[in-house]
Amino acid sequence: MSDQVPGTTVAPLTYGPRPRCGGRIVAAVAITLVVSVLMTVGTLWALGFRPYRETAALMLDNTPENLAALNKLKFYMDTVKDGYLEAHTDAELVEKLAEGLPAALGNPYTYYMDPETYEEHVASMSGEYSGIGVIVHFTDDGGVVVNEVLEGSPAEGADILAGDRITRVDGIEVETFADREALGNAVRGPIGTVVTITTYRPSDDKERSFEVVRASITNASLNFRMLEPGIGYINVKEFSTGVAAEFIEAIEALQAQGADHYVLDLRFNLGGSADEVLRMLDFLLPAGRIAEVRGRSDGEDTQYSWDSDAFMGVPGETRYAILVNEYSASASELFSGCLREYEKAVLIGEQTFGKGTGTTTYVYEDGSAVNLAFFQYYFPVSGECIEGEGLKPDIELQLPEEYRYLAVSQIPDGQDNQLAEALRVLRDKQD
C-alpha cells in the first residue's frame, strides 16, 4: 500500500531552504543535562526543527512565559514518571515528547516518523515498496478511500476497486490506528505475507473482506502514447524521484512522433516532490516566475521565488489539456495551476484537492524523522494560494458514475468523456 496522501508519505512538496546546523539561539537561561526536564526541551528543539548535534545546553529567552512553560513541563514529567502505572526512564519520556510535539502542532502535514516508518517513506518516494498496490485518500471524516489500484498489483488481483472505503486491516478498525503512517505500516509488510483488508463498497452498499498476499510493488511514475496525429498523451501518476527526467524523455519521444500539443493526465495524482515539478515546468515554460514561496526558516519569516530560465524544450505555441479530479493534489496543483497562469493549459474535470502547503523531512541520527510543514506557495499572476480551496477547472466535467472511481487505465475505451473533451480542446488549437 503506497498510502500516498496529500502531504504525507509521498504526497508532500519538498522544496526550499534547509535550516543550518545550530541556528540562531538567543541567550538567557542555560539549560543543562543536570536538570532532566530542561534537557528534554533541548532535545526537542534539536530533534524537531534542525539537524541535531550532541549538546548539553540550550539558551532560551529569560521571560516569564518561558519559565512558566518549563515549570509546567517539569510538573507533568515528574507526575508521569512518579505516578503512571508503568515505569519509564527519562529517555523514554523524552522520546514520547518528541513523538508528540509534531502532532500537537495541529497541522495534518506535520508528523513524526519512527525509523521503520521513515524507511518506508523513503522507499515509497522511490516508487518501490512491499505491499498490496493501492493509493488511498483520507477524507475529512477520517475515512480511507482507495483512489487507485495499481495495474498488475495484488489488490487488483483480489478485486479491490477504486472507490472502496477501507474499514479494517487485519480486523482492526482504521479509526483506531494512531495516525496515517501507522495504518500504512499495517498494510505494508514482508513479501509473501498475507494481510486481510475489509472494505465497504458504496456502489452496492456491501462490505467485503479480501486476503491479499503482499508483493514487491513498482509504481511506474508515468506512461505515454500518441492519441492521434499531432496530440500526445502523458499520464503522470506521481511526482516521485526521477519523474522529471522520465517526463522530458516522454515529451521528446512524442515530439519525434509528431506531437504538437498534449493531454496531461493528473487524475488521482496526489503529488510528490516540488523539485521534480520545477524541473518539468522549467522545461515547458519560458523565463519567468513559477511561484512565490512564503514560510519560515532558521526561526525567521522567509519569502523567495521559484523561477524558470529562458530555455524551453517545447515550441512556444505548444498547449496542454490537463485532466484533474478531487484527488489531484499538492505538486499536481502546482504543476497545473502554473501552466494555466501562463495561458498554456486548460484544466478539465473536477475541483482539485487544495493543498498549497509544502513540507520537508528532517532526519535524526537514530533514523527517526519529522515531516514539517514550512511554506505555502502563491501563483505568479493571480497571487493565489490554493490551500484548502483547490483549482476550479476551466471545463467542469465528471466521468460517468460507473467509471468515476476506476483507475485511469481501467476506464473502457470510448467511455472517458474527460479525455474526449481534452481531445476536442486540443483539436481546436490545431485549426
C-alpha positions in Angstrom: 0.0 0.0 0.0 1.5 3.2 -1.1 -0.6 5.3 1.2 0.0 8.3 -0.9 -1.8 11.0 0.9 -1.5 14.7 0.2 1.3 16.0 2.3 2.3 12.7 3.9 4.1 9.6 2.7 4.6 10.5 -0.9 2.4 13.5 -1.5 4.4 16.3 0.3 6.1 19.1 -1.5 9.7 19.0 -0.6 11.5 22.2 -1.7 13.1 25.1 -0.1 16.0 26.2 2.1 17.1 23.8 4.8 17.9 25.0 8.3 21.5 25.3 9.1 23.0 23.3 12.0 22.8 25.1 15.2 20.6 28.0 14.0 20.0 31.2 16.0 19.9 30.7 19.7 19.0 33.6 22.0 20.8 33.9 25.3 19.2 34.0 28.7 18.5 30.8 30.6 21.2 28.0 30.4 19.6 24.6 30.3 21.9 21.6 31.0 21.8 17.9 31.5 21.8 18.4 35.2 18.1 19.3 35.0 16.3 16.5 33.3 13.2 18.4 32.3 15.2 21.2 30.7 17.3 18.6 28.9 14.1 17.4 27.4 13.3 20.8 25.9 16.8 21.0 24.4 16.4 17.6 22.8 13.0 18.6 21.4 14.5 21.8 20.0 17.2 19.8 18.3 15.1 16.8 17.1 12.1 18.7 15.8 13.5 21.6 13.9 17.2 21.3 12.9 19.9 18.7 12.4 21.0 17.5 15.9 24.5 17.7 17.3 25.4 16.5 20.7 25.0 19.3 23.2 24.4 19.7 26.9 22.9 23.2 26.9 20.2 25.3 25.3 19.7 29.0 25.6 16.2 30.5 25.8 14.9 33.9 26.4 14.5 34.6 30.1 10.8 35.5 30.1 8.0 34.8 32.5 6.2 32.8 29.8 9.2 30.5 29.1 9.8 29.9 32.8 6.1 29.2 33.4 6.0 26.7 30.4 9.2 25.0 31.7 7.7 24.6 35.2 4.5 23.2 33.7 6.6 20.7 31.6 8.6 19.7 34.7 5.3 19.2 36.7 3.9 16.8 34.1 7.2 15.0 33.6 7.5 14.4 37.3 3.9 13.4 37.6 4.1 10.8 34.8 7.5 9.5 36.0 6.3 9.0 39.6 2.7 8.0 39.2 2.0 6.4 35.8 1.1 2.7 36.1 4.1 1.7 34.0 7.6 2.8 34.8 9.5 4.9 32.2 13.0 6.2 32.1 13.8 9.8 31.4 15.0 8.9 27.9 11.7 7.1 27.2 9.7 10.0 28.3 11.7 12.4 26.2 11.2 10.1 23.2 7.4 10.3 23.8 7.6 14.1 23.9 9.5 14.1 20.7 6.9 11.9 19.0 4.0 14.1 20.3 5.3 17.5 19.5 4.7 17.4 15.7 1.2 16.1 16.2 0.4 18.7 18.8 1.0 21.5 16.3 -2.3 20.6 14.7 -1.2 20.5 11.1 -2.2 17.4 9.0 1.1 17.6 7.1 3.3 17.7 10.2 4.0 14.4 11.9 6.6 12.2 13.5 8.0 9.0 11.8 9.8 6.3 13.7 12.9 4.7 12.0 10.8 1.9 10.4 8.2 4.4 9.1 10.8 6.7 7.7 12.5 3.8 5.9 9.1 3.0 4.3 8.7 6.7 3.4 12.0 6.7 1.5 11.1 3.5 -0.3 7.7 4.8 -1.3 9.3 8.1 -2.7 11.4 5.9 -5.0 8.3 4.2 -6.3 9.2 0.8 -5.0 7.9 -0.9 -1.8 6.4 -4.1 -0.5 2.6 -4.0 -0.1 -0.7 -4.6 -2.0 -0.6 -1.8 -4.6 -3.3 0.7 -3.7 -3.1 4.5 -3.4 -5.5 5.9 -0.8 -7.0 9.2 0.2 -8.0 10.2 3.7 -11.4 12.0 3.9 -12.2 14.9 6.3 -14.3 12.5 8.4 -11.4 10.1 8.9 -12.4 7.6 6.2 -9.8 5.9 4.0 -10.8 5.7 0.3 -9.0 3.7 -2.4 -8.5 6.1 -5.3 -6.2 4.0 -7.5 -5.5 0.3 -7.7 -2.1 -0.3 -9.5 -2.2 -2.4 -12.6 -1.0 -5.9 -12.0 -0.9 -5.5 -8.2 -2.1 -8.0 -5.6 -5.0 -5.6 -4.8 -6.2 -5.7 -8.5 -6.0 -9.5 -8.4 -8.1 -9.5 -5.2 -10.8 -7.3 -6.9 -10.3 -4.3 -4.7 -11.6 -1.3 -6.6 -11.0 2.4 -6.6 -13.8 4.0 -4.5 -13.8 1.2 -1.9 -13.6 2.5 1.6 -11.1 0.6 3.8 -12.7 -0.1 7.1 -10.4 -2.7 8.8 -6.9 -4.0 8.4 -6.4 -7.5 9.9 -9.6 -6.9 11.8 -8.5 -3.6 13.3 -10.8 -0.6 12.7 -8.9 2.0 10.7 -10.0 4.7 13.2 -8.0 3.0 15.9 -4.6 3.5 14.2 -2.6 6.2 15.8 -2.0 8.0 12.5 -1.9 7.6 8.8 1.6 6.2 8.9 0.6 3.5 11.4 -2.2 2.5 9.0 0.2 2.4 6.1 2.7 0.2 8.1 -0.1 -2.2 8.9 -1.0 -2.7 5.2 2.6 -2.9 4.0 4.8 -5.8 5.1 7.2 -8.6 4.0 6.8 -10.0 0.6 4.7 -13.2 0.6 2.8 -12.4 3.8 -1.0 -12.0 3.9 -3.0 -9.0 5.1 -6.8 -9.0 5.4 -8.4 -5.8 4.0 -12.0 -5.2 4.8 -13.8 -2.6 2.6 -17.2 -1.0 2.1 -18.3 -0.5 -1.5 -20.8 2.3 -1.8 -21.9 1.3 -5.3 -23.6 -1.8 -4.0 -23.8 -1.0 -0.2 -21.8 -4.1 0.7 -18.8 -4.9 2.9 -16.2 -7.3 1.7 -13.0 -8.9 3.1 -10.0 -9.7 1.0 -7.0 -11.8 1.9 -4.2 -10.2 -0.1 -0.7 -11.5 -0.5 1.9 -8.7 -0.3 4.3 -8.4 -3.1 7.0 -6.1 -4.4 5.3 -3.0 -5.9 6.9 -0.8 -8.5 4.6 2.1 -9.3 5.6 3.5 -12.7 5.7 7.2 -12.4 4.1 7.8 -15.9 3.1 6.3 -19.2 2.7 8.0 -22.6 1.4 7.4 -26.1 0.2 9.2 -29.2 -3.6 9.7 -29.2 -3.9 10.9 -32.7 -1.8 12.9 -35.2 -0.4 15.9 -33.5 -1.7 15.1 -30.0 0.3 13.2 -27.4 -0.8 11.8 -24.0 1.1 11.6 -20.7 -0.4 10.1 -17.6 1.8 11.3 -14.6 0.8 9.1 -11.6 3.0 10.7 -9.0 5.8 13.3 -8.8 8.3 10.8 -7.3 12.1 10.9 -7.6 13.2 10.9 -11.2 9.9 11.6 -12.8 11.1 14.9 -14.3 13.7 13.0 -16.4 11.0 10.5 -17.5 8.6 13.3 -18.4 11.2 15.1 -20.5 12.0 11.8 -22.3 8.3 11.3 -22.9 7.9 14.7 -24.4 10.9 14.3 -26.7 9.7 10.8 -27.8 6.2 12.2 -28.6 7.7 15.2 -30.4 9.6 12.8 -32.6 6.2 11.1 -33.4 4.7 14.5 -34.4 3.1 15.7 -31.2 2.3 19.5 -31.2 0.0 19.5 -28.1 -0.5 17.2 -25.1 -3.1 15.8 -22.8 -1.6 15.7 -19.4 -3.5 13.3 -17.1 -3.1 14.1 -13.4 -6.2 12.4 -12.2 -5.5 10.6 -8.9 -2.1 12.2 -8.7 -1.7 13.1 -5.1 1.6 15.0 -5.5 5.2 14.4 -4.6 8.4 16.4 -4.9 8.3 20.0 -5.8 11.9 19.7 -7.1 10.6 17.3 -9.8 7.7 19.7 -10.7 10.0 22.7 -11.0 12.3 20.8 -13.4 9.3 19.9 -15.5 7.9 23.4 -15.6 11.3 24.8 -16.4 11.3 22.6 -19.5 7.9 23.7 -20.6 8.0 27.4 -19.8 10.0 30.5 -20.9 11.9 32.6 -18.4 9.6 33.8 -15.7 8.2 33.3 -12.2 6.8 29.8 -11.3 5.6 30.7 -7.8 6.3 32.8 -4.8 7.1 30.9 -1.6 6.4 32.2 1.9 7.3 30.3 5.0 9.8 30.1 7.8 13.5 29.1 8.1 16.0 29.4 10.9 13.3 30.9 13.1 12.6 33.8 10.7 9.9 34.5 8.1 11.1 33.9 4.6 10.0 34.8 1.1 11.6 33.8 -2.1 10.6 32.6 -5.6 10.9 29.7 -7.9 11.8 30.7 -11.5 12.3 29.1 -14.9 15.1 30.0 -17.2 14.8 31.0 -20.8 15.4 27.5 -22.3 12.3 25.7 -23.4 12.2 22.1 -24.6 8.9 22.6 -26.5 7.8 25.2 -29.0 6.2 28.3 -27.5 2.8 27.6 -29.2 2.5 24.2 -27.5 -0.7 23.9 -25.4 -1.9 21.4 -22.8 -5.2 20.0 -21.7 -4.8 18.8 -18.1 -7.2 16.3 -16.6 -7.8 16.7 -12.9 -10.1 15.4 -10.2 -10.7 15.7 -6.5 -7.6 13.5 -5.9 -5.3 15.8 -7.9 -3.3 17.4 -5.1 -0.2 19.2 -3.9 2.5 19.0 -6.6 -0.2 18.2 -9.2 -1.9 21.5 -8.4 1.3 23.5 -8.6 2.0 22.0 -12.0 -1.5 22.5 -13.4 -2.1 25.9 -11.9 1.2 27.4 -13.1 0.7 26.2 -16.7 -2.7 27.7 -16.6 -1.4 31.0 -15.2 0.8 31.3 -18.3 -2.2 30.5 -20.5 -0.6 27.3 -21.7 -3.2 25.0 -20.3 -6.9 24.3 -20.0 -8.0 22.3 -16.9 -10.7 19.7 -17.4 -12.5 17.6 -14.8 -13.3 18.3 -11.2 -12.2 20.7 -8.4 -8.8 19.6 -7.1 -7.9 18.7 -3.5 -6.5 22.0 -2.3 -3.0 21.6 -0.8 -0.8 24.6 -1.2 1.5 23.8 1.7 5.0 22.4 1.3 6.7 20.1 3.7 10.3 18.9 4.2 11.7 16.0 6.2 14.3 16.3 9.0 16.1 13.1 10.0 17.5 12.4 13.4 20.6 10.2 13.9 18.6 7.2 15.1 16.7 7.1 11.8 13.5 8.8 13.1 12.3 11.9 11.3 9.7 14.7 11.4 7.8 15.8 8.4 7.3 19.5 8.8 5.0 22.0 7.0 7.2 25.1 6.4 5.9 27.0 3.4 3.0 27.9 1.2 3.3 28.8 -2.5 1.4 31.5 -4.4 0.9 31.6 -8.2 2.8 34.2 -10.1 -0.1 36.0 -11.9 -3.1 35.7 -9.7 -1.1 35.7 -6.4 -3.5 33.0 -5.1 -2.6 30.2 -2.7 -4.9 27.2 -3.2 -4.6 25.8 0.3 -8.0 24.5 1.3 -9.5 25.7 -1.9 -8.1 23.8 -4.8 -8.2 24.6 -8.5 -11.5 25.1 -10.3 -11.4 23.5 -13.8 -12.0 25.7 -16.8 -14.3 22.9 -18.0 -16.1 21.1 -15.2 -16.9 17.6 -16.2 -17.5 14.4 -14.3 -16.9 10.9 -15.5 -19.9 8.7 -15.8 -20.7 7.4 -12.3 -19.8 3.8 -13.1 -16.3 4.8 -14.0 -15.7 7.6 -11.6 -13.5 5.7 -9.2 -11.8 3.4 -11.6 -8.1 3.8 -12.2 -7.4 5.7 -15.4 -6.1 2.5 -17.1 -9.4 0.7 -16.2 -11.8 3.1 -17.9 -13.2 1.3 -21.0 -12.2 2.6 -24.4 -14.6 5.3 -25.6 -16.1 5.9 -22.2 -13.7 8.5 -20.9 -15.6 11.7 -21.6 -13.0 13.9 -19.9 -10.3 12.6 -22.2 -12.7 13.1 -25.2 -13.2 16.7 -24.1 -9.4 17.2 -23.8 -9.0 16.0 -27.4 -11.7 18.4 -28.6 -10.0 21.3 -26.9 -6.6 20.5 -28.5 -8.0 19.8 -31.9 -9.3 23.4 -31.9 -5.7 24.5 -31.1 -4.6 22.8 -34.3 -7.1 24.6 -36.5 
